[in-house]
């Protein structure tokens, strides 16, 4: 069994600048009693930044995730910690390390980067690291739309699928896991993202061993990709328009790569490149954009294809399906 993972196009190195805010946090001794765990939990909750209420649901959830991680509990038990229903026989091996991570939270660093992994779709603990774009729950809808749109085919028929802008690799790996017979081509110009995709492919290989004979990564943008005959193209590309970039959450602006976010003046620059490529090779496109992108896609495709819009779980029409005529 061989996996082909080759950088075939030029890639550029990306850097991320972040500023840090200092905070004085307690260094508590080794703890194992429930009362001490409760005290540490309450102290961490009280350290929410001034702009964030200590009762904030997001802050409380993030602290629960951190404490669950440092107590070496299964990630899915964080809800019990959130509700302060502590299991017996707990041991917080290093309170100073825990509070060091709380400091990172007070500096707006995303919880996914602090933990180093996050669940996505049916994948547990997808590796995450700055500045690679963090997997979002909305993108899980995009995968479901693709999977439910593929008609039944003979088991022997291989589907050629291109994943444009792999990031962590979570979309392509999810497809490899869920579909029975796939050749996957990943396209990612960012060096950090390319390398992280490779790490996650290796991590999850056993979960898609039925498809592991042919996985190929290209270190370039879609505009430089060789023509590959494909059935489907799926993409969560940079799609935020210029007007919305300044309004992004502080933790997004400071820690995630703007090149993975900014989609040009109208947010459609990369989407148009994906559509141009798809029209050449004939692949049906499943894509994600901002609210309102579907009309822009319709204008670009015109009478050359059919465009269908789909809504995310918040009821916003952000997904599009393009079939060429």
Beta strands, then each sheet from edge to edge (+ up, - down):
strand 1: 117-120
strand 2: 123-127
strand 3: 159-164
strand 4: 182-187
strand 5: 215-218
strand 6: 232-235
strand 7: 284-288
strand 8: 305-311
strand 9: 317-324
sheet 1: 1+ 2-
sheet 2: 5+ 4+ 3+ 6+ 7+ 9- 8+
end
